[in-house]
C-alpha cells in the first residue's frame, strides 16, 4: 500500500476527508492527473497530437460539467478502455495504460475526485476534423491497439511495483514509446524514445549507448525527484511537467521501484546515441568565483563583447559568428564559460547529455522554442525562433556542441534547423486520412463497425 510522504501537502484533501480519499490523492499524483486536467481538475488543457489538439475535460464532481453523475462503475469504465456514459474517449487520455489500474486504486481515486467541485466548463473543448470527430471510431481503435497485460512472474516484488507504476499509473510509454500507423503504441519498440510535439521523449531502456544504461538506480531516482542529474540532464517540456506534478511527490520506495524496473526492461539500441564526453575538450571556469557572482559575469561578458567588437572588421559584433551569437543571446544566463550561475538557478550546459547526442534535433528544438524546468523557481528559457534566422540557430547549436559538449566538430546546417521547425510546428496533414483508412479497411475492424 502507498503511504503519503509526510513532508508533502496534497491539495483538495482535508482532515475531514476519508482515508480512502486521502489515498486517492496519492494515486492522482502517481497517475499525473494534474498535468492534463489542471490543479483544480477543471480541464481545458490542450494536448498536442498529430491529428490536432485534444482538450482535457472537467473531472470534478460537477453534475453539469464534470463527472458528478458518474457511478464508480462509470468511472472505472472511463479509466479502463471502455466508453464514458455519454461517448467514447480519445486515447489522449491514457486509458490504454490505466487499464491495468487496480480496483483498489480506482476506488481511492474516485473517492478523491468526489471532493473538489469546479462548477464550470473547460475553457476549450475538442473539435477534431472529419472523420476523426466520429468518436465511435475509437471502438475500432481500441481493438487494433488493445493493451496487453505484462507478465510479472520473473520480476521481484519491488520490480512488480515499479512495472505497475511505469506502465500503468505514470504511463511512461505514452510519451517514450514510438507510435504505429494508427497512433497506438509500437510495443516492439517499448520505451525506446518517440517524437512528442516540439520535444523528443528519449530512450529510457537500459541500453548503454542510446538509453539510460549508464545511469544507476539512484541516478534515476534523483532525476525523477528533482528533474536534474548532476549537470548531465535537465527535465524540460512534458517531462518537467511530469516531475513537477507527479514524480517528485512519490515515496522513495516507489521511485526506487520504478528505477529497479527500468533497469530490467529489454534494452533497445537506436540510432541516436550519446557521444562520450571528452573532459579534455571541456572549458574551464573563467574563475572560481565567477560562477556565483552575477556582477563578475556581467563585467566579463561586457569585456568579451568589447574585445570582439574592437577586433571586428565592421566595428561591431558579427551577426552570424557562432561565438558572438552565443555571447549576445546565451551567455547572460549560461555564462561565458557555460557553467552558468547555480545560485540563480540558471542551468550549466558544460558536458550536458542533450548537447552530445548524435542527432542535434533536441538541442535545436530547445534553442528554437525555449524550455521550462520542473519547478517555477527556475527561470524559463525563451525560444529564439522569432529573433534568429535558421543559420544563426545552426551556428549557436554548433558552437554549444563543440565548446561545451566537447565534440570534435558539429555540422548542423540551416536546413537542419528548418527541418526541425517544420516537423515540430506543422501538422501532419495526411495522418488523419491514414488513420481513418487503416481503421476502416482492416477486416476484423469492419465487423466491429457494422
N, C-alpha and C positions, 0 to 999 in steps of 0.2 A: 504493500500500500504506500502511495506517495505521502510524504509529510511536507507541510508547508515550511519553507525557510523562515525562521523567526525574525530575521533581520529585514524581511520584505513585507510591506503593507500592500495587499492586493485590493483593487478598487471594488466597490459595489457589494462588499461583504461586511456586514455589521455584526457585532456580538450577538444580536438577536436572531441572526440567521441560523439555520440548522447546520449541523456538522456536514451534512451531505452537500449543501450549497457551498460551504467553505472548501470542501474537497473539489467541487466543480470549478471553483475559481482557479485552482492549480491545473486542472485539466484544460481549462480555457487558455491558460498561459502556455501549457505544453503543446496545445494544438494551434497556437499562434492566431487566435481568432481576431485580436485587435488589429493586426496588420491590414486586414481587409475590411473589417466592419467598424473601424474607428474605436476610440477609447470608450465611447458610450454605447457602442454597438448599434448605432443608428443607420449605418450603411452609407451607400453613395460613393464609395471609393472606387475609382477606375482601375480595372485590372487589364493591362495591355495583353492582347492576344493577336495572332496573325490574322484573325478574322474580324477584328475590331475590338473596341473597349467593352468589357462586360462590367457592370456596376454591382457592387455588393448590396445586399438587402438589409433592411431593419430586422434584427434578430432579438429585439427586446419583447417583453410580453404585451406590447400594444395590440389590442384586438383589431384595430383598423389598419395599421401599417406594418405590424410585426408578426410575431408568432403566438400572440395571445390566445388564438383559437386552436392551437395545436394541442393534441394529447401527447403524452410521452411516446406513444407508438408512432404518431405522425413525425415527431422529432427524430426518432430513430430511423425512420424511412428516409428522411432528408439527409441523414449522415451516412447512409449505407447503400447508396446507388439505387434508390427507389424514388418514384415521383413524390414531389410535395403534394399536399392535399389539393392544390389548385393547378399545378402544372409541373412539367419536367424541369430539373435544374441543369444549367450548363456546367460542364466539368471544370470551369474556372474555380468553382467551389470544389475542393479536393476530396469529393466523396469516394473516388477510387481508392484513396488512401484510408479515409475514415471507415471504410467498410470493415476493417479489422478491429475497430474500436470495441472494447469490451462493454458488455451490458452495464456493468458497474460504473464505468466511466461515463457512459451515455446518460445514465440516471443522475449522476452527480452534475453533469453539465446542464441537463435540463433543469435541475433544481436551482442551479446558479442563474440561469437565464430567466427564471421567473421573478427575479429580484428587481433589476433596474428597468424602469419603464421610460422609454423615449417616445412620446406620442406624436411623432411627426414622420412624414415620408422621407425617404432618402433624397439627397439633393439632386441626384440624377438617377435615371433608370436605364436599363439596357434596351437598345434598339439596333439590332443587327440587320444587315441586308438580306434580302431573299436569296437563297432558300434557308439560310441559317436562322432566320427568325421563326421557323417552324419547329417549335420545341419538341414535338412528337418524334422528330428525327433522332433525338437523344436516346430513344428506345433502341434504335439500331446501333448507335454509337456505343451504348452500354454493353451490347452483346459482343461487338467486334473487339472492344477493349475491356473485356471482363477482367477484373482484378484477380490475381491468384493469391492463394494463401501460402506463406513461406513455411518451409519445413524447418522447424526449430529443434529437431531431435538432436542434431550434432552440436548444438550451442550450449554453453554453460548457462546457469540461471541468470547471471549478470548480462551475458550477451543476448539472451532472450528478451530481457527487459530493454536492452539497447535496440534490438531489432524492432520491437514494438514502438519505441519512441521514434526511431529513424524512419520506419516505413509507414507507420500509421499516424500517430499524433503529430509529430513535427513535419510529416510528409516531405522529407528531403528530396525524394525522387521527383517531385512535381517540378522542381527547378533544375536539378542536377542530372536528370536522365533525359537523353535525347528523345524527340518525338518521332512517331512514324507518320505515314501519309495522312492518316485520319486525325492526327494530333493527339493520339494516345501515346502512352509511354512505350518506348522501344526496350523491352525487357532484356534483350540480348546485350544492351549497352548500359546496363544499370549503373547509375551514379557516375558515368564517365564524362559528364560535362555537356552543357547544352546552351544555345543562344537564349537570351532572356530579355527581350526588348532591346534597350540600349546597353544591356550588360551581357556578360557571359558567365554562367554558373560553372565553375571549374570542375575538373575531375577530382572526386573525393574518394576514389577507390585507393587501396594501398599500393598502387604501382609506384616504384621508387623514382622513376624519371618524369612521369606525366601526372601523377596523382599526389597523394599525401603520405606515401610510404615512408618517407624520411621523417615524418612527424611522429613524436612519441605520443602516447595516450595523454600525458599531461599537457603536451602542446595543443592537442585538440580541445581538451577541457578549458585551457586558458583562452583559446580563441573563441570558443562558444560563450564563455563567461564575460569576456571583455571586448571582443571584436578586434583585438590586436594580438600580435605574436612577436615579441622582441624585435621589432623593426623588419621582420620578414614578411608579414602580411597584415593588411588592414581590411576590415569588412566595410564594404561600400554598397550603395544601392539596396536591392532587396535583401541581401544578407545582413546589411547593417540594421534593417528594419526587423529581421528575424531575431537578431541579438537583442535589440532594444526592447522589443515587445515580448519576447519569449525565452530564448535560451539562457539569458542572464538570470532569469528567475528560477531556473531549475535547481534542484538539490545537487549537491556534489555527487551523490550516489547515482543520480540519473545521468549527469554529464559523463561520469566515468563509464556508465553502462553504454552510452552512445559511442564513446571513444573506443571502448573494447570491441563493440560490434563492427565499427567501421574498419578496424584493423584486420578483420577476418572475412570481409566480403571479397568476392573474386576480384583480383586486380585486373584492370583493363588498361592497356597501353594505347595511347592516342598519338596523334602527330604533333601535339602542342606540348613539347617537353620543356623543362626548365633548364636553361643554360647554367652550369655550375658557376658559382661566384668565384672570381679570381681576386682574392684580397689584395694582391699587389697592385691591381689596377684601380682600386677604390681610392677616392680622395681622402686626405687627412683633414680634420677640422682646421679652420683658419687659425684658431687659437683655442685654448682650453676654456676660456670664459665666454667666447662669442655666442656659443650655443644657447647660453642662458641670459644673454644681455641684449635686449632689443635695441638699445641706443648704439651699442657697438656694431650690431648687424647693420643698422641704418647708415652709420658713418662709413662702414666698409663698403656697403653697396653703392653709396653715393660716390665714393672714391673710385671704385671699379668702373662705374659708368663714365666718370670724368676722364679717366685714363683712356677708355675706349673711344670716347668722343674726340679727344685730342689727337689720337693716332689715326682716326678715320679720314679717308680722303674727302668726304663731304662734311667734315666737321660735325658729325652727329652720329648717333647710333645707327648701325646698318639694320634696316627693317627686315632683312632676311638672314642675317647672321645668326646661326644657332645659339652661340653664347650670348649675343646681345638680346635675342628674343627671350632667353631664359632669365637674364638679369632684369629685363623690363617687366615680364609678366609672372615670373615664378619665384624669384629669389627673395622677395619681400616676405614670403611665408615660409618657403622651404629652405631658405638660406643660400648664400653664395656657394657654400660648400656642400649643400644638400642635407645637412644634419638638422635643419630647422630649429625650432625652439620648443623643447618639451614642456616648459612651464606654461607656454601659451597654447599648448595642445596642437601645434602645427606638426604635421607628420614628417619625420625623417624619411627620405627616399633612397638613401645610400644602401645598396645591396638588396633593395626590395624585390620580392619574388615576381611581382606583376610586371616589372620592367626588364626581367631577364627571361621571359618566355620567348620561344622561337617565333610564335605568332604575336605581333605587336598590337593586335586589334583591341585588347583590353585597355592598354595604355592610351592608345589613340582615342578610345571612347571616353576615358576619364578626362583627358585634356580637352576634348571637344565638347562634351556635355556636362562636365563637372561631377562632383561626388559629395556625398554626405556620410559622415561616420555614424557609428552606432548610437552615440549619445549627443544630446543637444549642447553639451558643454564644449564639444569640439567644433571649430569653425567649419562652415561649409565651403567646399572648393567650388568656385564658379567655373562654368564652361566657357570656352573661347571660340565657339563656332561663329558667333556674330562679329567678333573682333579680329580674328586672324584668318588668313587665307589657308587653303589646304597645304600649300608649300611651306608656309610658316609653321603650321601644326606639325608637319612632317619633320621640319628642321629641329623643332623643340624635342620631338619624340626621339630622333636620332641622338641629339646631344645628351638627353637624360639617360638613354640606354648605354651609351659609351662612357660618359663621365661618371655617372652614379651607379650604373649597373655592372660596370667592369667588363662590358663586352668589347671584343677587339674591333668590331665595326658594326654599323647598322645602316641599312639601305632603304628605310621607309621612304616612299615617294608620295607626291601629291595625289597620284592616282590611288594609292592605298588608302589615304585619308578620305578621298571622295567615295571610294567603295564602302568604307565603314559607315560613313554618314548616310549613304543611300540605304544600306542594309538595315540600319538602326531606325531611320526616320520614315521610310516609305513602307506602306502596307504591301503585303504580298497579294497582289490583286487576283491572281489565279487560284489562291489557296481555297477560298470558299467554294468555287466551282469544283475543284479537285476533291475536296472532302465530300461534297454532295454526290459527285459521281461515284466515288468508292462506296458510300453508304447505300446507294440505291441500286448498284449493279451486282453486288455480291449475292449469289443465290440464297444463302442462308438468311440474309437480311431481308430479302424481298418477301419471304414467307412471313416474317415478323411484321413488316409494314402492312401486309394485307390482312 
